[in-house]
């Protein structure tokens, strides 16, 4: 379905949206990456209380992954011990970047089934695509026949992918297979980056349900600057920062499920409260104006006034100009280290990475820039900031290992 069919649970207040086959998915999903840890292990008793509360409140979509330490085992134990596997949809992920042989795919998948104490995965994702070349590599390992076989035998019910990268590559991957769903990073600050609104709408047009990760940018849209907090206080509805961000998402009917990494019962109750009320059409022009005010305040620390319009593209040397400027700006809106890591992960691991250092100074981009940005000069600044020597070495090593 291109847009969600929204309904309330028969037993409570949670609202549900339908996938392409009519399965009812709670519009609030549980992201299991951030279970509370006690020492080196997950605090099982605490996680159990939170998961069971979420299920009681109508949450039925639980997202984990092979590489989240202890997460699959913890979720599987909770569901098995409390006999509630049949009350939820499990989503987990194949670490495609680690796969070197068909046997590795089978071994990893079987290990996930064992960890999760189940004989099937409801929503199975190729984890963290950033480049079409990653799908091409999986094809050489026979992934297409493998998917068909697993679905035919009932071990996988729905196949999809999660994505971190730029929009054009997302659109290519979207068209590469008959996907049942996909998962993207999306929030009001990332509206036009990564897959972005354009990717969201392209998936909806194909009838592909979209699950949302990082709805609050890992908490960045909760811990707002003081100036932004004051702008939010002018909201007559009294929304919290988290509520504003979540309601912005649930206002969009193309979205199927919004994942939240809940790690307290208070957070579960608060998110359920919001999800039980929010639906498309409730977000007002005044709400949108407040979002724009907050975005502008957050971006006051930007180094480059790039709007992401992409009039400068394509670069004849393959430089991702808007991408470099986005992560350069992000360094001054968030922690420098987290922005550099995201840059390394999302741009550095592409087959064709688009580094600013590829610029030869032809100036073609500057002739088309509506903002009249001195692009060549700013690209040099961005590259120096984003790739200091330790990061250059790290990206080089990661590319040698991961890029086929």
RAMO-V364446 format. One record per residue. N is the residue number from 1. SS is DSSP state (H for helix, E for strand, - for the rest). Layout:
# RAMO-V364446
N	SS
N	SS
This chain:
# RAMO-V364446
1	-
2	-
3	-
4	-
5	-
6	-
7	E
8	E
9	-
10	-
11	-
12	-
13	-
14	-
15	E
16	E
17	E
18	E
19	-
20	-
21	-
22	-
23	-
24	E
25	E
26	E
27	-
28	E
29	E
30	E
31	E
32	H
33	H
34	H
35	-
36	-
37	E
38	E
39	-
40	-
41	E
42	E
43	-
44	H
45	H
46	H
47	H
48	H
49	H
50	H
51	H
52	H
53	H
54	H
55	H
56	H
57	-
58	-
59	-
60	-
61	E
62	E
63	E
64	-
65	-
66	-
67	-
68	-
69	-
70	-
71	H
72	H
73	H
74	H
75	H
76	H
77	H
78	H
79	H
80	H
81	H
82	-
83	-
84	-
85	H
86	H
87	H
88	-
89	E
90	E
91	E
92	E
93	E
94	E
95	-
96	H
97	H
98	H
99	-
100	-
101	-
102	H
103	H
104	H
105	H
106	H
107	H
108	H
109	H
110	H
111	H
112	H
113	H
114	H
115	H
116	H
117	-
118	-
119	-
120	-
121	E
122	E
123	E
124	E
125	E
126	E
127	E
128	E
129	E
130	-
131	-
132	H
133	H
134	H
135	H
136	H
137	H
138	H
139	H
140	H
141	-
142	-
143	H
144	H
145	H
146	H
147	H
148	H
149	H
150	H
151	H
152	H
153	-
154	-
155	-
156	E
157	E
158	E
159	E
160	E
161	E
162	E
163	E
164	-
165	-
166	-
167	H
168	H
169	H
170	H
171	H
172	H
173	H
174	H
175	-
176	-
177	-
178	-
179	-
180	-
181	E
182	E
183	E
184	E
185	E
186	-
187	-
188	-
189	-
190	-
191	-
192	-
193	-
194	-
195	-
196	H
197	H
198	H
199	H
200	H
201	H
202	H
203	H
204	H
205	H
206	-
207	-
208	-
209	E
210	E
211	E
212	E
213	E
214	-
215	-
216	-
217	H
218	H
219	H
220	-
221	-
222	-
223	-
224	-
225	-
226	H
227	H
228	H
229	H
230	H
231	H
232	H
233	H
234	-
235	-
236	-
237	-
238	-
239	-
240	-
241	H
242	H
243	H
244	H
245	H
246	H
247	H
248	H
249	H
250	H
251	-
252	-
253	-
254	-
255	E
256	E
257	E
258	E
259	E
260	E
261	-
262	-
263	-
264	-
265	H
266	H
267	H
268	H
269	H
270	H
271	H
272	H
273	H
274	H
275	H
276	-
277	-
278	-
279	-
280	-
281	-
282	-
283	-
284	-
285	H
286	H
287	H
288	H
289	H
290	H
291	H
292	H
293	H
294	H
295	H
296	H
297	H
298	H
299	H
300	H
301	H
302	-
303	-
304	-
305	-
306	-
307	-
308	-
309	-
310	-
311	-
312	-
313	-
314	-
315	-
316	-
317	-
318	-
319	-
320	-
321	H
322	H
323	H
324	H
325	H
326	H
327	H
328	H
329	H
330	H
331	H
332	H
333	H
334	-
335	-
336	H
337	H
338	H
339	H
340	H
341	H
342	H
343	H
344	H
345	H
346	H
347	-
348	-
349	-
350	-
351	-
352	-
353	-
354	-
355	-
356	H
357	H
358	H
359	-
360	-
361	-
362	-
363	-
364	-
365	-
366	H
367	H
368	H
369	-
370	-
371	-
372	-
373	-
374	-
375	H
376	H
377	H
378	H
379	H
380	H
381	H
382	H
383	H
384	H
385	H
386	H
387	-
388	-
389	H
390	H
391	H
392	H
393	H
394	H
395	H
396	H
397	H
398	H
399	H
400	H
401	H
402	H
403	-
404	-
